[in-house]
Structures are given as C-alpha cells and as structure tokens.
Amino acid sequence: MTNILLLSRNQVYGTTDGQLIMPFSIFRDQLLGRDIRVTNVPTQSPEDRTNAIRSAFESTSPPDIVITIPHWSEPADELSSWFERTRQETSPAKHMLLDFYDQTSSPHFGVLPYIDLYIKSKALRDRSLYQQDYQGGFIYADFVAQQWGFDLEDWHFGSKPDPNQAHKIIAGWNFGLTARYHKMIRASKRFPIPWKHRPIGLHFRVGTINRTDKDMEWYQYSRKKAAEFADPLRESIKFSGNERVSPKRYYAELYMSRFVYSPFGWGEVCYRDFEAVAAGATLIKPDMSHVETFPNIYRADETYLPVAWDMHDLVERSRELFDDPDRAIAMRKAARDTLDQAFRGTGFVEIIEECIRRVMS
C-alpha cells in the first residue's frame, strides 16, 4: 500500500484548487483497488502544512509521499525554503507539488531541487519553451503584449526551471474532472436538444461590454479583440448577448447553443471549455496545441475547432464549420465522449500511478 498525504488548500469545490482535488474522491475506490491510499488534510498556511506533516509522521502509518498544493501567490523563495526544510525533516518520504494555477507557466519552478515531482495541471507540451524569455513570464501574455502592444506593466507570472531539474515537471489533470461536468453530460444525453432546434448559433459571452482599454487586464483586452474579429459572423448566425448574466441563464444558454467560443482567460484551460462540451455544444477556441493536460478535449478539428491566436482566421474557419453541421455534430460528440470517458475510465488513476512510479523507482 502506498500512503499519500495530500495537503490541499481548499475543499470548496467551486474553486479551482478545490476542483483539482475532487478526483481523489471520485476515484477513491479505484485508487484503493490499486493499493493507493490518499489522506486529504486541508491547510491554509505553511505552518498548517508543517503541523499536518509532523502529525502524519508521528502516526503508525506515516506517508510514503506528500503532495502539497500551495497558493499561486506564495512567495517563491519562501516556498522553496519550506520544501527544503520539510524534505530534510521527512526523509526518505517523497515530495510532490501539485500546481492548480491557471497558466501553463509558474512562479514556483525554483522548488524543483527540493521536491521529487512537480505536477502541472496544464503544462507546455514542449518543455524546452519554459526556457524562453516571455513578457510577463507567460507565453500568451507575451503574445498579447507583442501582437497588440498591450502594456503588461509589472504583471508577471513565471519562472525558468533549472534545465537539470526540468525532467521533474509532469503534466497532470485539470478541473475538467469535476462532478458538475459529469452531471451536465448526463443531463445533455438524457434530455437532448436537437441541433437544428438550438436557438443560439454562437455563444459569445466574453465580458467586454462597457469596458475601456484602461479598465482591462491583458486577457480581457485579448477578448475584446476576439469580439471585434468575430463581429462579421453576426451576419450569418445568431449570437448570444455579451453582458454578464446569472449562472442559471448562462447554463441554460449553453444547452441551447450550437457553438461556443471559449477564449483564453488568465490561462488557457477554462471552465467554459468543459461547460460547453458537457452541454453538447461544439467548442471553438484559440489553438491549444502547445498544452498538455487531462482530460484532453483539445484535439484539433476532432474535438474542437482551433483558431489562430491573432484570430485572423476566426471568421473563415467558423463559417466553414457553421456550413457543415454533420462535421460540427461529430466534433461535439467526440469531445463529450472524451470527457465522459475520463469519468468512466482509469486515466486519472494512471496519472497517479505514473507519479508514484517516477518518484519511487
């Protein structure tokens, strides 16, 4: 039996970090069936983490592995120091950091010498890209700054891993493995709204109404540009509104939409991606080929329609799909089946097993 101590930050499943630990509950029986026992202890501070670890190692069944979920805002040098001390005090146990951050980048790669594995919920597929100098430390923020001249000012969310330590970075799972999306899939299958009867052609609520450029974060500015590029599509397809609406109306609209445009937010993987897929809509999104994550609903032209980051092809690519409903329907089915299979299969458990193998071999 492999005993894992999970030091989570938040058990509120509406939060990103809360959603990331949900699979440990969903797949608890599968994990136990493979001799993996996970004990989750919520902690809110480095002191809480230290106390939880000390208590665990004083027990009759001390953990073999400790998985820590820090907050993205924790100072990098303080987190590295904490891991260095903790590793010395808990040898020979293995230590992993589970990163729930929105971006494929991270300010915390400096911890790599003091841990055995860094689980990135969404990672750059080409790990060598982490050695690049990006404005803001993040590949997409850099793009927005260079493509449209947006001033990032002092915003920065990144770090470079030591090339000799970068092999410790492994792509993990994202918040797509959340019970809410599984329920949405069941609802869309049990009470399907036929494609031709879905009244909203393109769901495009990207939140750029009544905002000036000065009021916008860099990702909001990129969404504004997306709205500008997409405007010609209004001639051929019915759009949703763009203003903020209640959650109840938002979800109802997704079930009534044929297509959903899901822009990047602070990071590339967004709630809307899984909401759209689970509701039975076809996903249109900036190209995700640089991202490695699970569940992988980002297979170009198979599970979603990728468009260029500068959106020069947004109108043309979208119109081609609008005019080919059979292709669009096949695409949405492939995406929903992919997400559904992630709940029914063993993908999450296999990731955990691979993490264990990497640190225990």
Summary of the structure (lengths in Angstrom):
residues: 361
radius of gyration: 21.3
end to end distance: 15.0
largest distance: 68.5
contacts: 1143
relative contact order: 0.12
helix: 46%
strand: 16%
